[in-house]
Amino acid sequence: MTNTQALIVFDTTLRDGEQSPGASMTREEKVRIAKVLERMRVDVIEAGFPVASPDDFASVRAVAQAVRDSRVCGLARALETDIQRAGEALKDAAAPRIHTFIATSPIHMQQKLRMVPDQVVEQAVKAVKWARNRVEDVEFSAEDAGRSEPDFLCRIIEAAITAGARTINIPDTVGYNVPEQFGKLIETLLTRIPNADKAIFSVHCHNDLGLAVANSLAAVQHGARQVECTINGLGERAGNAALEEVVMTVRTRRDVFACDTRIDTTQIVPASRLVSTITGFPVQPNKAIVGANAFAHESGIHQDGVLKSRETYEIMRAEDVGWSANRIVLGKHSGRNALRTRFKELGIEFAAEEELNAAFARFKTLADKKHEVFDEDLQALVSEAEAAEQERYALVSMRVCCETGETPVASVILSLDGQERRAEASGGGPVDATFRAIEAIVGSGAELKLYSVNAITSGTDAQGEVTVRLEQDGRIVNGQGADTDIVIASARAYLNALDRLKADARRAHPQFGDV
């Protein structure tokens, strides 16, 4: 970058984003997202919390092995066991980073850690040194820094830098700060800490008051040079700073910011769609940058202005963030090579020719049902295929009867571990009847927390993508299903959620705290 400083983009979709209730991702899904982030030229990918579970450890290791052009990071508390586990998970990474943290606010130190400030500083220094014995690149976070005392922050950060941390993260863990206050905090730390010039200062802002992006940008204006964010703003509670909003604000307002990222912004929309498809969290239409209406104009005055000069009502080009029409129309007459090419453009590659052949067969089946197959259809097709590889419950056939004035009835045949079972049930509607019939067979006792339907593309022949959120014994999972028949899509989504509940290695994140 000429005449500007580098702003490092640290993406934590795979770690903090996954901590959204119901947003758990499989190892394969995490690798798919990581490859798209790498293609986007994200500087640092936080792949997970290795000590949280064997599955999280394996996912971090898989991402570390798959990614070569981005730095891969693992989170660890300021405990030797955590840091050892993170180091093991990252051993195959081309550029590994250990991100260790400890709480620094009075309420966290007193109520959660049960430690006095001197003990917290001592533990932070030990943690950074343990991490430096395993990797060269160590990041230290002062959890709940937004509610910490500035004098204590200066003290612990100076000690962490002296111990070997080269990135210092200042999290607004509970989204408590406002932009002017948070910006001044960053400026104060950079000014008062004697060795601040030996580290890059980072921010990690949560969106509890809807200010995550604003706080992050205020910090950048006052000297922060790394922003921790997620695709679509996914994350704990109300979420994190949205990567797409931070990146495009800095890129669009170069007159205000003395820095820029190296992000390939044309990959933003594909990444947004992939994360939405995998997690089952739809993107609201009016979401900045990646929402369906972000570049849409209905007002006659706006339409007239844009037709005369795009800049009248658009401050960015839609193409610059990845909004574009398909160059090749895919349909039932399309060949294998066209499909392979489009998959590659979407960042999806197949390890073996057999996998491509299987995808091509599923594509042809779908293309027979609808005139044109869109990118979103292909993303859903791959996600469904990955889910099918691990399914315990499979839909063999179903029959639903609905008639005006009559109670809907659903008859379902499932394959459970290879054995077929049948049940029939009535309900308040065709979907309710289908779910009741499935439960009559499996008897999971899970509670339905969310049922959401989203048209993947436009048109009456569009695939319907259904998200089902189930809760069982305190564990929450999302299941997805897609089909041109919405009732079939609903059944697949319900079964996919049941599969996730039953999977041996699935888990919810322990309450270790969050940066």
N, C-alpha and C positions, 0 to 999 in steps of 0.2 A: 504494500500500500504506500502510495506516495503522499507526503505531507499530512498523513494521519497516523495515529497510533493504533495498534492492534487491540481490538476488543475480543477477548477469548469467550467463546460460547461453550458452556458446560451444560450438557443435557442430562437431566436426571429422570427422564420418562420411565426408564426401566427400573428405577429404584423408588423414588418418591412418587412418581406417577402410578406405579403399581400398588401403592399403599391406599389408593382410593378404594373404598369398599366395593367389591365386585369386579375390580379391574385386574385380577390376577392373570398372568400370562404364562403360557408354557415355555419351556426352554426353546423350542423351535420358533415360537412367535417372537421371543426376545431377540433371537439371532436375526430374524427377518427385519425387525425394526432397527437393530444395530447396523445392519448393512445399509439400510436406507439413510440412517444418520451419517454413516461414513461417506456415502455418496454425496450427501448434502455438504460435506466438509465441516462437520461439527468437530471442534477441537478436542473436547473431552467427553467421553460417554461414561456416565456412572451406571455400571451394569447391575448393581445390586448390593445386598448386605450379606456377604458370604457366611457369616456365623449364624444367620437367622434360621437356616434349615439346610439339610443336604441338597434339596432342590435348588435353593438360591445359590449355594456354592457351585453346583454343577452348571447353573445358568451363567454365572459370572465367568467360569472357566470356559464355557462354550463361546461366549462373546469374545473373551480374550484371545481365543484361538482363531476366531473368524475374522476379526477386525485387524487390519494392518496399517491403515492410514490415519486413524484417530487414536488418541490416548484413551486407554481403558482404565476405569477407576473402580475401586471397591470401597464401601463404607465400613468403618470399624469404630466401636466405642473406644474410649481411652483405656482399654484392657489388653493385656498381652495376648490372651487367648484369641480375642477378636482380630488383632493385628496379625497374628500368626496365620489364622485362617484366611484372612484377606490376601496375605502374601502367597499362600499356596494356590489360591484360586487364580491369581494373576501371573503365575510363574511363566506362562506361555505367551503373555502379551508382548507385542512389539514395543510398546511404550506404556508401562504400568504406573499407576498412581494409587497410593493408599490415602484415603480421606478419613482422618480420625477426628473425633469431636468429644467435647465435654461441656456440660451446661455451666453458664457463668452468671445467670441472673440470681438475685437474692432468693426469689421464690423457688427456683429450681435447685439451687445449692442446699437450701434449708429443708424443703419439703420432699424433694426427690432423691438427691444424692446423700443427704444427711452428712454433708462435709462442710468444713470451714474453708474460707478462701485460700489459705496457705496450702491446704491439702489438695485443692482443685488445681492450683498452679503446679504443684509437685507432680500430680498425676498427668497433667497435660505435657509437661516436659518429658516424663518417662515415655509417654505414648509416642511422641514425635521421634524420640531416639530409637525406640523399638522399631518404628516404621522405617526410619532411615537405615537401619541395619538390613532391611529387606529390599527397599527400592530407593532410587535416587530422588524421586518426585513425591513429596509429601505435602498434603494439604491439611491444615488445622482449622477446625470450626469451633467458634464460641457459641454453643447452642443458646438460643434466646438472647442473643446479643442486643436485640432491639429493646429489651427491658433490663439490660445490665447497666451497672454504674460505669461511666466512662473511665474513671481512674483505675478501676479494677481491670477493665478491658485493656487499657494501655499496658498494664503490668503483665497480664498473662500472654498477650500477643507478643510483647518484646521477648519474653522468655521462650515462647514457641519458635520465634524466628531464630533466636540464638541457638536453640536445640536442633535446628535444621529444616524447619518448615519453610517452603518457598512460595506457598500460596496460603493466604489468610482469608478465611471466609467469615463474613459478618452477616449472620442470618436474622431475618425478622421472622422468627419461627412461628409466631402466632398472629402475624399480620396486624400488629398493634400500631406500627409507626405511620406517620404521614410524610409525604415527600420532602418538605423543607427540613423537618427534624432529622430524617434519615440521611439526607444529603450532608447536613452539617456534622452528623456523627462521623461519617466517613472522612470528611475533611479534618475533623479534630484528631482522629486516630492517625492519619497520614502526617499531620503536623507535629503531634506530640511524641510519637513513638520514635526513639533515636535511630533504630535500625529498620524503619519502615521501607526504606529504599531497597532493601534486600529481598523483598517479597512482593508478589502481585496481590492486590486486595480484591476480594470477590464478594458478591452479595447473593443471598438466597432468600427471596421474599415470598411470603404466602399471601393469599388473596382474601383473607377473612373480611376485610372492609372494602374489597374491590380495588385495592391500591398496589397490588404486587408489581405490575409493570411500571406504574408511575414512580414507586419507590426505587425500583431497580434503575430506572433512567436518571432519577435524581442523584443516585449514588455514582453513576457513570459520569455525570456532569461534575462531580466533586472528586473524581480521581480513581474510582473503582475501575478495574480493567479486566474483570471476569464477571459474567452474569450467569447464574445457575437458573435454569428454566426447563420447561417441558413442552412437548408438542401439545397443542390445543389447551395449554394451561392445566393439564391433568395433574392431580396431586391430592394430598391429604385435605380433608374438609372442603373448603371452597377452592382449593387448587393452588398452583404455583404461578409465577410469572410465565406468560405464554411466549415461547421462543419466537414464533412468527411475528408477534407484535413488537418485541424488543428489537429484533433484527431489522425489520422494515422501518421502524421509527428512526433508528440510527442511520440507516441507508438513505431514507427519504429526506431527513432533516440534517444534511451534512453542514448546513450553515450554523447549526446549533451544537453539534457534537464533534469533538476533535478526534474521533476514532471511528473505526468501521470494522466489521467482521469479515471473515473470508468465506462466509456461507454462500453456497450456490442456491440462490433464492428460488430458482425454477423448480427445486425439489420440495418446496414447502407444502404445496397442496397435495402431491402424492404421499408425503409423509403423514400429513393430517388425515387423509382418507384411510391409510393403513392402520394408524393407531385407533381411529374411530371404529374400524371394522373389527379389529382384534379385541378391543376392550368392550365393545358394545355401547360405548358412550357417544351418542350422536352429536354432531357439531350443530349448534343452533344457527338458523339461517342468517341472523344478523351479526354473527361473530366476525370481528375484524379480520381481514386478510383471507381467511379460509372459509368463511360462511358462504352459503349459496347466494346470498344477496349482496355480498361485499362489493361486487362490481355490476350490480343490476340497477337499472333506472326505469322507473314507472312514470314518474311525473313528466308531463309533456314539456315543461320548461327545461327539465334536466335532459330529457332525450334530445331536444332541439340543440341545447348547448353542446352536448357530447358529440352529436353528429357534425357540428360545425368545427369543434375543436375539443378533443378528448380532455385536455387539461382544464376545461371549464369546471368539470365536476369530478375529475379523477386525478388524485395526486400520485398514483402509481399505475403502471401498466399491468393489466391482469396477467399477461404472458410472463411478466418478470417473477411472479410468485408461483407459476405452474398452472394457471388456468389457460387451457387451450383445447381446441377441438381435436378429435382423433385425426391423425394424418391418414390412417388406413381404417376403412370401415370393416369391422369384423362381423361376419354373419355365417350362415350355414354353408356358404360356398367357399369360405376362406380356408387356406391350406395350413399345414403344420408349420411351415417356415414363417408365415405372417404372424401366427400365434406366438411362436418362439421369440420373434423380434419384439412384439408388443410386451410380452412378459419381461424381456430384458430391459426395455425402456422403463418399465415400472419397478425395476430393481429386483425382479424375481427370476432366479436361475435354478435349474434343476441339476442335481448331482449325477443323475443317470438318465439315459434315453428312455428307460421304462417309465420314469416319473413324468416326462414330457408326454409320452404316449397316453398315459392314464389321464393327464390333464386335458389332452386333445379330445379324448373320448367324452369327458364330462362337458367340455366346451361344445362339442357337436350336439350333445343331448340338450343343452340349454339353448343353443342356436336354433334348434327345431321348434322351440317353444316361443321364441321371440325374434323379431325381425333383425334387430341389431344388438350386439353384445358390447357393452361399454367397459371402461377401465374398472369402474366400481364392481361390475359383475365379475370381472376376472379376479379382483382382490377377494371377493366373497367366495368364489369358486375354490381358490387355494386354501383359504381359511377352513372351509368345510372339509376339504380333502385331508388336511392335517388333523382335524378333529376326528374324522372317520377312522384314521389309523389307530386311535387309542380307544375307540368306543366299546363300551360294554353293552349298552342298550342300542339296538338298531331298529328302525322303523321298517317293518316288512310290508305292511299295507294298512290302509285305513279307509273307512267309509263313514261319511257324515250326512245325516239327513236333517234338513231344516225346512220348515214350512210355516207359512203365516198361520198364527193361532195355535201352533203345535210346539211342544217342547223339543228342542234339538237333541238328537241322539248320535253318539259316535261309537263306532265299532273299530277297535284297534288290534292289530297283531304285531307283537314285538318279538325280537330275537334277544334273549338274555343269555349271554355267554354261550351262544350257539343253539339254544333251545327256544322254540317258538311258544309264545303264550298269547292268549286272546282274552279280551274283556270288552264289555259294552257299558256305557254310562250315559246319563242324560245330564243336561246343564242349562245354565241361563243363556247360553249361546253356543255356536259350534266349537269355538276355542275352549270354552269352559268345559263342555262335554268331553272334548278330546283329552284335556288335562286330567279330568276325573277318571277317564278310562285308563290312561297311563298309570295313574296312582293306584288304581284297582289291581294292576299287575305288579308294580314295583313296591308299593307300600313304603315309600321313603319317609313320609311324615314331614317333608320339607315345607316351609312356609313360602308362598309366593309373595315377594316384596315388590316386584316391578314387572310389568308387561309393556313392552314398547314396540311399535311397528313403524318402520321407516321405509319409504320407497327408495330403492337404491338408485334408480334412474327415473326419468319421466316416461309418461305413456301408460296406457292401460295394460300393456304387456310387460311392464317393468317387474323385476323381481322384488318381492317384499322381503325386507330383512327384519327379523324379529329378535328382540333381546328379552330374555327371561332371567330375572334375578331371584335366586332361591337362598333361603337361610336355613341352616340346620346345625343345631348345637353351637350357635355362636359364629359359625363360619358362613361367609357370604360369597357366592360365586355368580358369575354371569354365564349364560349359555346363548349361543347364536345359531340361527338357522335362516336359510334363504331359499326361496322358491317362488315361481310365478303364481303358485297357489298359496295364499296367506295362511290357511289352516294347516297345510303340510309344513310350511315354514315354522309355524308355531310349535307343532309337534317336535320337529327337529331341534328347535331351540330348547325346549323343555328337556329333551333327552340329553342334549349336549351339557346342560347345566347339571343333570343327574350324574353324568359321566365325570364331570369335574369334582362333584362332591365325593364320589367314590374313589377317585384316583388316589393311589397309595401315597404319593409324595406331595400332594397339595397341602398348602398351609396358609394361614394368615400371618402377617408380620407380627412378631412379638412387640410389646410396647416398650422398646428400648429408648424411645425418644426420637426426635426428628430434628434435623438441622434446617 
